[in-house]
Amino acid sequence: MQTPAPARFPDLDGASVFITGGGAGIGAALTDGFLAQGARVAFIGRSDAGDFVGRMQERHGNAPLFLQGDITDTDRLRSALAEAAEAHGPVTILVNNAAHDLRHTLREVTPDSWDALLAVNLKAYFFSCQAVADAMAAAGGGAIINFSSISYMMGNAGYPAYTAANAAITGLTRSLARELGPENIRVNAIAPGWVLTQRQRDLWATPEALAAHMDRQCLKRHLMPDDMVAPVLFLASQASAMMTGQCMVVDGGVVGTG
């Protein structure tokens, strides 16, 4: 069964969107999805994304703006957001998607590796939100979508710094929703289940691991990057105008949040 095409959200047409890690995996699906809505998309990534930009131009007649850089370099992250605003107008939709789910154990973590993991999985989220808040407020409001994960809800072992960061992202989302709400800025999180990006397939998606995870899902189809597009578009659009401070789980029915 294929993922259905997302609904149309007219208010996203022409919107200025910024996506971290928007050239690969889930991020690439999001860039594609926003472009299909007519949005003006900029994204930051470490690796060259020229081929991807070309494919998007051919598909949509509207190329995304690729800004090469490392989100753990806060100065570069800020400058990329400023470049996106100069090209497309104030960023009114921010999607913090980039993450690094490197496997590690408690005993392997050093102070340096802890700092490196939290820099990509949490610090960059905070400072990108900080960087767009004033311009969003001046524009009359906006939407921030932070990617968390069900990994911490499941109590997964094997990457404690990653699960700690994702729990913190949900807390950060709720705090910023309260702080920025008076300026009409909505802040929500999305917590995917196990999405089978190429990285996941290459590194961890063994038949045994896939079967064990599928046993926990209510819906018996593995999640793909395109499954994240419609939920993110919904949270970015005025269809969710009175939703903020929420964490939307999209995992095929693994965890319960009630």
Contacts in CASP RR format, 6 or more apart in sequence:
PFRMAT RR
TARGET T0000
AUTHOR 0000-0000-0000
METHOD contacts of the structure
MODEL  1
MQTPAPARFPDLDGASVFITGGGAGIGAALTDGFLAQGARVAFIGRSDAG
DFVGRMQERHGNAPLFLQGDITDTDRLRSALAEAAEAHGPVTILVNNAAH
DLRHTLREVTPDSWDALLAVNLKAYFFSCQAVADAMAAAGGGAIINFSSI
SYMMGNAGYPAYTAANAAITGLTRSLARELGPENIRVNAIAPGWVLTQRQ
RDLWATPEALAAHMDRQCLKRHLMPDDMVAPVLFLASQASAMMTGQCMVV
DGGVVGTG
1 221 0 8 1.000
3 224 0 8 1.000
3 226 0 8 1.000
3 227 0 8 1.000
3 229 0 8 1.000
4 230 0 8 1.000
6 33 0 8 1.000
6 36 0 8 1.000
6 37 0 8 1.000
6 229 0 8 1.000
6 230 0 8 1.000
6 233 0 8 1.000
7 230 0 8 1.000
7 233 0 8 1.000
8 37 0 8 1.000
9 37 0 8 1.000
9 233 0 8 1.000
9 234 0 8 1.000
9 236 0 8 1.000
9 237 0 8 1.000
9 238 0 8 1.000
9 239 0 8 1.000
11 237 0 8 1.000
11 238 0 8 1.000
12 34 0 8 1.000
12 37 0 8 1.000
12 38 0 8 1.000
12 39 0 8 1.000
12 93 0 8 1.000
12 233 0 8 1.000
12 236 0 8 1.000
12 237 0 8 1.000
13 37 0 8 1.000
13 38 0 8 1.000
13 39 0 8 1.000
14 38 0 8 1.000
14 39 0 8 1.000
14 40 0 8 1.000
15 34 0 8 1.000
15 37 0 8 1.000
15 38 0 8 1.000
15 39 0 8 1.000
15 40 0 8 1.000
15 92 0 8 1.000
15 93 0 8 1.000
15 236 0 8 1.000
16 39 0 8 1.000
16 40 0 8 1.000
16 42 0 8 1.000
16 84 0 8 1.000
16 85 0 8 1.000
16 88 0 8 1.000
16 89 0 8 1.000
16 90 0 8 1.000
16 91 0 8 1.000
16 92 0 8 1.000
16 93 0 8 1.000
17 34 0 8 1.000
17 39 0 8 1.000
17 40 0 8 1.000
17 41 0 8 1.000
17 42 0 8 1.000
17 88 0 8 1.000
17 91 0 8 1.000
17 92 0 8 1.000
17 93 0 8 1.000
17 94 0 8 1.000
17 95 0 8 1.000
17 236 0 8 1.000
18 41 0 8 1.000
18 42 0 8 1.000
18 43 0 8 1.000
18 44 0 8 1.000
18 80 0 8 1.000
18 81 0 8 1.000
18 84 0 8 1.000
18 91 0 8 1.000
18 93 0 8 1.000
18 94 0 8 1.000
18 95 0 8 1.000
18 128 0 8 1.000
18 132 0 8 1.000
19 27 0 8 1.000
19 30 0 8 1.000
19 31 0 8 1.000
19 34 0 8 1.000
19 41 0 8 1.000
19 42 0 8 1.000
19 43 0 8 1.000
19 44 0 8 1.000
19 95 0 8 1.000
19 97 0 8 1.000
20 43 0 8 1.000
20 44 0 8 1.000
20 45 0 8 1.000
20 71 0 8 1.000
20 77 0 8 1.000
20 95 0 8 1.000
20 96 0 8 1.000
20 97 0 8 1.000
20 98 0 8 1.000
20 124 0 8 1.000
20 128 0 8 1.000
21 27 0 8 1.000
21 43 0 8 1.000
21 44 0 8 1.000
21 45 0 8 1.000
21 71 0 8 1.000
21 97 0 8 1.000
21 98 0 8 1.000
22 28 0 8 1.000
22 30 0 8 1.000
22 31 0 8 1.000
22 43 0 8 1.000
22 44 0 8 1.000
22 45 0 8 1.000
22 49 0 8 1.000
22 64 0 8 1.000
22 97 0 8 1.000
22 98 0 8 1.000
23 31 0 8 1.000
23 43 0 8 1.000
23 45 0 8 1.000
23 49 0 8 1.000
23 52 0 8 1.000
23 66 0 8 1.000
24 47 0 8 1.000
24 49 0 8 1.000
24 52 0 8 1.000
24 197 0 8 1.000
24 198 0 8 1.000
24 199 0 8 1.000
25 197 0 8 1.000
25 198 0 8 1.000
25 199 0 8 1.000
25 225 0 8 1.000
26 97 0 8 1.000
26 147 0 8 1.000
26 192 0 8 1.000
26 195 0 8 1.000
26 197 0 8 1.000
26 225 0 8 1.000
26 228 0 8 1.000
27 43 0 8 1.000
27 95 0 8 1.000
27 97 0 8 1.000
27 98 0 8 1.000
27 225 0 8 1.000
28 52 0 8 1.000
28 225 0 8 1.000
29 225 0 8 1.000
29 226 0 8 1.000
29 228 0 8 1.000
29 229 0 8 1.000
30 95 0 8 1.000
30 97 0 8 1.000
30 228 0 8 1.000
30 229 0 8 1.000
30 232 0 8 1.000
31 41 0 8 1.000
31 43 0 8 1.000
31 52 0 8 1.000
31 56 0 8 1.000
31 64 0 8 1.000
32 56 0 8 1.000
32 59 0 8 1.000
32 60 0 8 1.000
32 229 0 8 1.000
33 229 0 8 1.000
33 233 0 8 1.000
34 41 0 8 1.000
34 93 0 8 1.000
34 233 0 8 1.000
34 236 0 8 1.000
35 41 0 8 1.000
35 56 0 8 1.000
35 59 0 8 1.000
35 60 0 8 1.000
35 62 0 8 1.000
35 64 0 8 1.000
36 60 0 8 1.000
37 233 0 8 1.000
38 60 0 8 1.000
38 62 0 8 1.000
39 93 0 8 1.000
40 62 0 8 1.000
40 65 0 8 1.000
40 87 0 8 1.000
40 88 0 8 1.000
40 89 0 8 1.000
41 64 0 8 1.000
41 65 0 8 1.000
41 88 0 8 1.000
42 64 0 8 1.000
42 65 0 8 1.000
42 66 0 8 1.000
42 67 0 8 1.000
42 80 0 8 1.000
42 83 0 8 1.000
42 84 0 8 1.000
42 87 0 8 1.000
42 88 0 8 1.000
42 91 0 8 1.000
43 49 0 8 1.000
43 64 0 8 1.000
43 65 0 8 1.000
43 66 0 8 1.000
43 67 0 8 1.000
44 67 0 8 1.000
44 68 0 8 1.000
44 69 0 8 1.000
44 71 0 8 1.000
44 76 0 8 1.000
44 77 0 8 1.000
44 80 0 8 1.000
44 98 0 8 1.000
45 66 0 8 1.000
45 67 0 8 1.000
45 68 0 8 1.000
45 69 0 8 1.000
45 70 0 8 1.000
45 71 0 8 1.000
45 98 0 8 1.000
46 68 0 8 1.000
46 69 0 8 1.000
46 70 0 8 1.000
48 68 0 8 1.000
49 66 0 8 1.000
49 68 0 8 1.000
50 66 0 8 1.000
52 66 0 8 1.000
53 63 0 8 1.000
53 64 0 8 1.000
53 66 0 8 1.000
54 63 0 8 1.000
56 62 0 8 1.000
56 63 0 8 1.000
56 64 0 8 1.000
57 63 0 8 1.000
65 83 0 8 1.000
65 84 0 8 1.000
65 87 0 8 1.000
65 88 0 8 1.000
67 80 0 8 1.000
67 83 0 8 1.000
67 84 0 8 1.000
69 76 0 8 1.000
69 77 0 8 1.000
69 80 0 8 1.000
70 76 0 8 1.000
71 77 0 8 1.000
71 98 0 8 1.000
71 120 0 8 1.000
71 124 0 8 1.000
71 128 0 8 1.000
72 116 0 8 1.000
72 119 0 8 1.000
72 120 0 8 1.000
72 123 0 8 1.000
72 124 0 8 1.000
74 123 0 8 1.000
74 124 0 8 1.000
74 127 0 8 1.000
77 124 0 8 1.000
77 127 0 8 1.000
77 128 0 8 1.000
77 131 0 8 1.000
78 127 0 8 1.000
78 131 0 8 1.000
81 91 0 8 1.000
81 128 0 8 1.000
81 131 0 8 1.000
81 132 0 8 1.000
82 131 0 8 1.000
84 91 0 8 1.000
85 91 0 8 1.000
85 135 0 8 1.000
90 132 0 8 1.000
90 135 0 8 1.000
90 136 0 8 1.000
90 138 0 8 1.000
90 139 0 8 1.000
91 132 0 8 1.000
91 135 0 8 1.000
91 136 0 8 1.000
92 136 0 8 1.000
92 139 0 8 1.000
92 141 0 8 1.000
92 142 0 8 1.000
92 143 0 8 1.000
93 142 0 8 1.000
93 143 0 8 1.000
93 144 0 8 1.000
93 145 0 8 1.000
93 236 0 8 1.000
94 128 0 8 1.000
94 129 0 8 1.000
94 132 0 8 1.000
94 136 0 8 1.000
94 143 0 8 1.000
94 144 0 8 1.000
94 145 0 8 1.000
95 144 0 8 1.000
95 145 0 8 1.000
95 147 0 8 1.000
95 232 0 8 1.000
95 236 0 8 1.000
96 124 0 8 1.000
96 125 0 8 1.000
96 128 0 8 1.000
96 129 0 8 1.000
96 144 0 8 1.000
96 145 0 8 1.000
96 146 0 8 1.000
96 147 0 8 1.000
96 169 0 8 1.000
97 147 0 8 1.000
98 120 0 8 1.000
98 124 0 8 1.000
99 120 0 8 1.000
99 121 0 8 1.000
99 147 0 8 1.000
99 149 0 8 1.000
99 162 0 8 1.000
99 165 0 8 1.000
100 117 0 8 1.000
100 120 0 8 1.000
100 121 0 8 1.000
100 162 0 8 1.000
101 149 0 8 1.000
101 151 0 8 1.000
101 159 0 8 1.000
101 162 0 8 1.000
102 117 0 8 1.000
102 159 0 8 1.000
102 162 0 8 1.000
103 158 0 8 1.000
103 159 0 8 1.000
103 204 0 8 1.000
104 113 0 8 1.000
104 117 0 8 1.000
104 158 0 8 1.000
104 159 0 8 1.000
104 160 0 8 1.000
104 161 0 8 1.000
105 157 0 8 1.000
105 158 0 8 1.000
105 160 0 8 1.000
106 160 0 8 1.000
109 117 0 8 1.000
109 160 0 8 1.000
109 161 0 8 1.000
113 161 0 8 1.000
114 161 0 8 1.000
117 161 0 8 1.000
117 162 0 8 1.000
117 165 0 8 1.000
118 161 0 8 1.000
118 164 0 8 1.000
118 165 0 8 1.000
121 161 0 8 1.000
121 162 0 8 1.000
121 165 0 8 1.000
121 166 0 8 1.000
121 169 0 8 1.000
122 165 0 8 1.000
122 168 0 8 1.000
122 169 0 8 1.000
122 172 0 8 1.000
125 146 0 8 1.000
125 169 0 8 1.000
125 172 0 8 1.000
126 172 0 8 1.000
129 144 0 8 1.000
129 146 0 8 1.000
129 172 0 8 1.000
129 176 0 8 1.000
129 187 0 8 1.000
132 144 0 8 1.000
133 180 0 8 1.000
133 183 0 8 1.000
133 185 0 8 1.000
136 142 0 8 1.000
136 180 0 8 1.000
136 183 0 8 1.000
136 185 0 8 1.000
137 180 0 8 1.000
137 183 0 8 1.000
137 184 0 8 1.000
137 185 0 8 1.000
140 183 0 8 1.000
140 184 0 8 1.000
141 183 0 8 1.000
141 184 0 8 1.000
141 185 0 8 1.000
142 184 0 8 1.000
142 185 0 8 1.000
142 186 0 8 1.000
143 185 0 8 1.000
143 186 0 8 1.000
143 187 0 8 1.000
143 188 0 8 1.000
143 235 0 8 1.000
143 236 0 8 1.000
143 237 0 8 1.000
143 240 0 8 1.000
144 173 0 8 1.000
144 176 0 8 1.000
144 180 0 8 1.000
144 185 0 8 1.000
144 186 0 8 1.000
144 187 0 8 1.000
144 188 0 8 1.000
145 188 0 8 1.000
145 189 0 8 1.000
145 190 0 8 1.000
145 232 0 8 1.000
145 235 0 8 1.000
145 236 0 8 1.000
146 169 0 8 1.000
146 172 0 8 1.000
146 173 0 8 1.000
146 187 0 8 1.000
146 188 0 8 1.000
146 189 0 8 1.000
146 190 0 8 1.000
147 169 0 8 1.000
147 189 0 8 1.000
147 190 0 8 1.000
147 191 0 8 1.000
147 192 0 8 1.000
148 166 0 8 1.000
148 167 0 8 1.000
148 169 0 8 1.000
148 170 0 8 1.000
148 173 0 8 1.000
148 189 0 8 1.000
148 190 0 8 1.000
148 191 0 8 1.000
148 247 0 8 1.000
149 162 0 8 1.000
149 163 0 8 1.000
149 166 0 8 1.000
149 191 0 8 1.000
149 192 0 8 1.000
149 193 0 8 1.000
150 191 0 8 1.000
150 192 0 8 1.000
150 193 0 8 1.000
150 249 0 8 1.000
150 251 0 8 1.000
150 254 0 8 1.000
150 255 0 8 1.000
151 159 0 8 1.000
151 162 0 8 1.000
151 163 0 8 1.000
151 166 0 8 1.000
152 163 0 8 1.000
152 164 0 8 1.000
152 166 0 8 1.000
152 167 0 8 1.000
153 191 0 8 1.000
153 249 0 8 1.000
153 255 0 8 1.000
153 256 0 8 1.000
153 257 0 8 1.000
154 254 0 8 1.000
154 255 0 8 1.000
155 163 0 8 1.000
156 163 0 8 1.000
166 191 0 8 1.000
169 189 0 8 1.000
170 189 0 8 1.000
170 191 0 8 1.000
170 247 0 8 1.000
173 187 0 8 1.000
173 188 0 8 1.000
173 189 0 8 1.000
173 245 0 8 1.000
173 246 0 8 1.000
173 247 0 8 1.000
174 187 0 8 1.000
174 245 0 8 1.000
176 187 0 8 1.000
177 186 0 8 1.000
177 187 0 8 1.000
177 188 0 8 1.000
177 244 0 8 1.000
177 245 0 8 1.000
178 245 0 8 1.000
180 186 0 8 1.000
180 187 0 8 1.000
181 187 0 8 1.000
181 244 0 8 1.000
186 235 0 8 1.000
186 240 0 8 1.000
186 241 0 8 1.000
186 243 0 8 1.000
186 244 0 8 1.000
186 245 0 8 1.000
187 244 0 8 1.000
187 245 0 8 1.000
188 235 0 8 1.000
188 240 0 8 1.000
188 243 0 8 1.000
188 244 0 8 1.000
188 245 0 8 1.000
188 246 0 8 1.000
188 247 0 8 1.000
188 248 0 8 1.000
189 245 0 8 1.000
189 246 0 8 1.000
189 247 0 8 1.000
189 248 0 8 1.000
190 228 0 8 1.000
190 231 0 8 1.000
190 232 0 8 1.000
190 235 0 8 1.000
190 247 0 8 1.000
190 248 0 8 1.000
190 249 0 8 1.000
190 250 0 8 1.000
191 247 0 8 1.000
191 248 0 8 1.000
191 249 0 8 1.000
191 250 0 8 1.000
191 251 0 8 1.000
192 223 0 8 1.000
192 227 0 8 1.000
192 228 0 8 1.000
192 250 0 8 1.000
192 251 0 8 1.000
193 223 0 8 1.000
193 249 0 8 1.000
193 250 0 8 1.000
193 251 0 8 1.000
193 252 0 8 1.000
193 254 0 8 1.000
194 200 0 8 1.000
194 213 0 8 1.000
194 222 0 8 1.000
194 223 0 8 1.000
194 251 0 8 1.000
195 223 0 8 1.000
195 224 0 8 1.000
195 225 0 8 1.000
195 227 0 8 1.000
195 228 0 8 1.000
196 205 0 8 1.000
196 222 0 8 1.000
196 223 0 8 1.000
196 224 0 8 1.000
197 225 0 8 1.000
210 222 0 8 1.000
213 254 0 8 1.000
214 220 0 8 1.000
214 222 0 8 1.000
216 253 0 8 1.000
216 254 0 8 1.000
217 251 0 8 1.000
217 252 0 8 1.000
217 253 0 8 1.000
217 254 0 8 1.000
218 252 0 8 1.000
218 253 0 8 1.000
218 254 0 8 1.000
219 252 0 8 1.000
219 253 0 8 1.000
221 252 0 8 1.000
223 250 0 8 1.000
223 251 0 8 1.000
223 252 0 8 1.000
227 250 0 8 1.000
228 250 0 8 1.000
231 248 0 8 1.000
231 250 0 8 1.000
234 240 0 8 1.000
235 243 0 8 1.000
235 248 0 8 1.000
247 257 0 8 1.000
249 255 0 8 1.000
249 256 0 8 1.000
249 257 0 8 1.000
END
